[in-house]
Amino acid sequence: MTLKKIAYRNIWRNLRRTILCIAAVGIAVFFNIFMQSMMDGMIKGIEDVVRVFDTGHVNVVSSLFEEDKEYYPVQFPVADGRSTGELIREIEAVPGVKAVLPRINAYATLSDSLIKHAFLWGIDIDREKEINNFNLTDRSDGLVTGRYPQKGSNECAIGVYMAKKAGLAIGDRIPLKVVSAQFSDKYWSPEIVGIFEYDYRKYDEQVIMVSFDRLQKLLVLDEGTQQLFIYADNEKDTRNIAGKVKALLGDGNVIREWQDNYWVVVMQQSTIIFVIIFLVFQIVASFLIINTVVMIIHERIKEIGMMGALGMTRSEIVMVFFFEAVFLSIIGSLAGCIVGGLSTWIGSFFPISFDTFTGGGLKEFPMAGTIFLNFSPVYIVQGFLFGVIISAICTIIPSLKSAFIEPVEALRR
């Protein structure tokens, strides 16, 4: 305790230097906490987009569809074209399955429009709204004006960016052409009855939403469907559900879990890279404490000699300087935790506009235009321990320098 008291008093002998050290460690800890919260928010945002728009919790397609999935072929329905209603009833009977939603995606060519190509999205709108919040920021159905298309109708809804770019409004028609399952051209002019904003640039800019049953008929899929999106009561149970669905449907189909999505895997694997970045940033900030300890040792040579002459052992002298560095890192880490915790807590209520940083240039990236910071006490505790431990370890070597100073030689200087 005596050594700790001496060390604590010593850190306030040069207030300016102490404040600089505390600020350096505090900024590093703040950066650590804030960036972990931001990265976790980005990962959760990507996972939300994947589950809502790309795969559900479990996605079912034909094996032939999987081979050319980038073209979204409609010629290869799930389970060789078995009735969609029968497939839904069988899969929803599997324990843990919350809902099974059929979907059809197809490319369309537009005429008499500034936009020449679009993405037809056929969904069971009523059931989808019960399961999914399409607007990823407001957690709503995303409808800005009008209404969604009714079942069996020649109606559609489009995104706000498509409406603005093409000069379209409610009541207008969109003449388009699409290739059916029989490889024949189908011409259609659905009426716009609604405009939506999902805060997902790709869909707000390129998608024409239509009723599933109307698109199913137009593409001559009979009672089949191109894809099945399975939603689970518990997302952690998807592997078990996928196995049961595979056994139920047999060969010829591909059952994919949402965790296997390319972007989800990439973001989860990249977390180790960010940990390394945080580590480097903390070490760089710790150099200020290292420099301070070295300066203290040089400035207090005579004091070190006096401490040795009064009977303090080398290990006790080392501990005094080591405790000084530890106190600086604790105070700095605590300050960084307070600022970082408050910032991430506030940021968890107010979304950050991702488009502001990218200019909307990452619209193909599966992420909402805004992200929420993920506030977590775990990150605050980790940030504090991270700052204290790394800073303390970095100061062991310069602290040892004081042990090699001979008391007599130090008193002569």
N, C-alpha and C positions, 0 to 999 in steps of 0.2 A: 504493500500500500504506500509505503514511503516513496519508492521509486516512481509509482504512478502519480503521486502528488507533485513530485519534482517535475516530471514530464508535463503534466497538465499546466503547471504554472509557467513553464518555459515556452509553451506555444503562444502565449499572449505577450511575450516580451517584444516581439516584432509584429504588430497588429496587421500592417499592410501585407507582409509576406503570408501570414496566416490566412487572411481573407482570400488571397489569390489561390492558395492551395485548396481551401474549402470550396471555392467557386469552381475550380477545375474538376475536382472529384464530383461535385454536385451536378455539373453540366453533363459529365459522362454518365452518371446514374440516371439523370432525367432522360437522356437520349436512349439509354437502355430500356427503361420502362415504357417510354412513349413509342419507340419503334416496335417493341414486342406487342404492345396493344394494337398498333396500327397494322402490323403484319397479321396478327390473329384476326383482326377485323377484315382484312383483305381475303384471307383464307376462308373465313366463314361466308363472306360475300360470294366468292367463287362457288363454294359448296351450295349455297342457296340457288344460284343461277343454274347450276348443273342439275340439281334436284327438281327445280320447277320447269325448266325449259328443255333440258337435254336428255335426261335419263329417268327421272323419278328416283325412287330408291332402288328399284330393279327395273331394267329395260329388257323387253323381249322383241326380237326381230328374227326374220328368216336368215338362214345361213347364206343364201344367195344375195340377200339384201346387204349383209355385212361385207361382202366382197367388194361392192360398189357403193358403199354407204355415202360417200361424198357427193354422189349424184342424186341421192334420195329416190331410187327407182321404186315405182309403184307396182311393178310386175311381179313382185315376190312377197305376197302377203304372209302373215304369221300363220304357222301350223297348216301350210298348204291351202289357205283360204277358208279354214273352218269358220263357222258362224261366230262373229264377234261376241254376240250375246252369250253363247254357250261358253266361250273361253273366259269371259268375265265372271260368270257364275261359278265355274269350276275353280278358278284361281282365288276368287274372293272367299271360297270355302276353306282355303288353307289358313291354319291358325297364324295370327300375327299380321295378316293382310288387312289393311284398312280400306283400300279402294283400288280398283283397276280401271284405268282410263285409256280408251283407244285414241290414237292420233294418226294423222296423215300429214306428211310434209312433201311438198312438190314444188319444183321450180316452174315459173310461169313467165311467158313473154307478153309484155304489154304493148298495145298499139294506141296511137293518138295520145301519147303521154311523154313528158320529159324523162320519166323513168322507164327504161326499156325492159328491165328484168326485176322480178319480185319473187317472194317466197310465200307460197300458199300454205296456210296453217289450219288444218281441219281438226277441230276439237269438239268434244261434248261440253258445250259452254256451261250449262247449268251445273253439271257434276264437277267440272273443273273449279268453278268458283267456290264450291263447298270445301275443296281440298287445298287449293293454292291461292296465295296472294300474289297476283301478277306484278303489281307495283312493289318493287323490292325495298323502296325507301319508306313509303307511307304504309306499307302492309295493307293494301287495299286491292280492289279489282282493277284499278288503273284507268277506269273510264273517265275521260275528260268531259266529253259531251255526247249526247245521243244515247244509244243503247247498243247492246251486243246483238248479233244476228240471231234470228229465231230458227228453230229446227226446220229443216227442209226448205228453207227460203232461199231466194236468189239475192241474198244480202251479205254484206261484209263489213268489217271494221278495220281501220288502218291506223298507223301510228302518227303522232303529231309531226314528226320530221318528214315523213312521206307526204302527208297532207300539205305541209308548207312548201316542200320542194317541188311537188307536182301541181300546186295550186288547186287542190281538191277540197271539197267540202261535203257536208252531209247532203244527200239527195243526188249527188253526181254518180255516174256509173263508170266502171273501170273495164274497158274491153280488154280481154286477155285470151291467151292460148296456152293450153297445157296438154301434155302427152299422156294418154290413158294407159291402163294396164294392157290394152290390146294394141299398143303402139300407134294409135290413131290420134290425130289432132282434134282437140275439143275446144270449141270457142264459147266464151262465156262473158257476160257483162253484169256482174253483181252490182247492186246499188249500195252505196256507202250509207250506213245507218248509225255509225258510231266512230269516234276517234279516241284512241287510248294513248296513255303514256306510262310505260313500264319502268322507266329509268334504266333501260337496257338498250343502248343505242342501236344494236343490231336489229332488234325487233321493232323499235320505234321508227326505224328508217326503211326497213326492207320487207316487213311482213304484212300480208293481207290475211286477216283472220276470217274464216268462214265456218259454217256449221259442218260438223263431222259427217252427218248422214247425207248432206247435199254433195259434199266433195266425194264421198264414197260412191255415190251414184254417178256423178260426172266422170269419175275415173274408171268406171266399170269394174269395181272391186267386188261386186255382188254383196255378200254379207261379210266379207273379210276386212281385215285392217292391216295397215302397213307396220304399225308399232303398237305395243302395249306398255303403258307406264304403270308400274306397280308401286303403291305407297304403303309403307308399313306403319303399324302402331308405334313401333320403336325402331329408329333408324339403325340401331346397333344389331338388330335381328335380321338384317338384309341377307347375310350369307346363308343363314338357315332357310330363309324364304326362297332364295335363288336355287338352292339345292332341291327343294320340294317342287318348285315350278319346273325345273329341268326334268325331274323324274315324271312329272305329270304330262308334259308336252312331248317328251321323247326327242329323238335326233332330228336334225334338220332345222333347229332353231338355236339362236345365240342368246343366252341369258347373261346380262352384264350388270354388275353392281355399280352404284354411283361412285364408290371409292376407287374403282378402276378407271375412271375418267382421266384422260391424259393430263388435263390442267390441274385436277385435284392432286394427282400423284406428283406432278412437278412442284407445286407449291409446298406440299408436305415435305418433300425431299430437300427443298431449298432452305428450310428452316435452319439446318446445320450451318449453312453459309452465313446466315444472318447472325447466328451465335458467335461465329468466328469474327465477324465484323464488330460486334459489340465488345468482344474480348480485346481486340486490337485497339479500339477506341478507348477502353478503360485503361489499358497499359500506357497508351500515349498520354492520357491525362495524369497517370501516376508518375510520369517523368517529372512533373512539376514538384511533387512531394520528394522524389529522389533528389532532385536538384536542391531543394530546400534543406534536406537533411545533410547533404554534402557541404552546403554553404554554412550551415550551423556548426558542423564539425570544424571547419576551417576557422570560423570566426571565434569559436570558443575553445581554442587549443589550450590556452592557459587555464580555463575553467576545467577542462578535462584533466589537465595535470594536477590541479588542486583536488579534484575528486579522487584521483588515484593516490595523492599524498595523504589524504584524510582516511584512507583505508578501503575505499570502494574497489571491489574486484573488477577485472576486465568485463566479466559477464554482466555485472550490475551496471556498468557504464553503457554497455551495448543496449541493455534493456531500457535505460532511460531514453536514449534516442529512438529506439524502436517504439516505445510507448508514445512518444511525441508524434511519430508518423501515424500510429494507429488512431490516436485521438483526432488527428486532422482528417483521416479517412472516415471515421465514424461520423463526425460532425458534417462533413461534406456529403456523405451518403444519405444522412438523415435529411439534409436540406433538399437533395435531389429527389428523395422519395416523397417528400411533402409536395413539392412543385409538380413532380411527375404524376403522383396519385391524383391531385386535384385536376390537372389537365386532362388526364384520361377519363376521369369520372365525368367531367363536364362534356368532354368530347363524345362520350357514350350516348348522350342525349341529342347532340347536334351533329348531323352527318357532315362529313368533309366531301366537297365536290371534287371527285376524281377527274372530271372533264376539265376543271380549271388548270390542272397540272399537265394534262395530255392534249388539251384542245380537241378532245373527241377523237383523237387519232388511234385509239385502241378499241375501236368498236367491235372488232372481231374477237377481242379478248373476252371471255365469259365473266364479266364483272359489271355490277351496276355502276351508274354514273356517280354515285355517292357511296361512301363507306362509313361505317360506324366504328369508332375505337372500342375495343373490348376491354372494359375496366375489370381488373382482377387483382384482389389482394395478394395473390400468389406472385404476380409480377413485381409488386412493391417489395415483398420480402426477398425475392430473388435478386432484385436490383440492389437492395441494401447489402445483402451478403456478398454479392458480386463485387460491389465497390469496396467494401472493407477488406475482403480476403485478397483481391488482386492488388490493391494499393499496399496492404501490409506486406505481402510477399515481395513486392517490388522494392521495398525499403530495407529488407534484411541485409543485403550486401553492403549498401552504403553505411548502414548502422554498424556493421562489423569493422569498418575502418577505424572507428574510435577505439577499438580494442588493441590496435597495434601502435598506439601513440604512447611513448614512454613518458611517465610523469615528470621526470627530471628534465628531459629535452623539451617538453611542452611548457614547463615553467620558465625556461630560459628565453622563450620567444617573446 
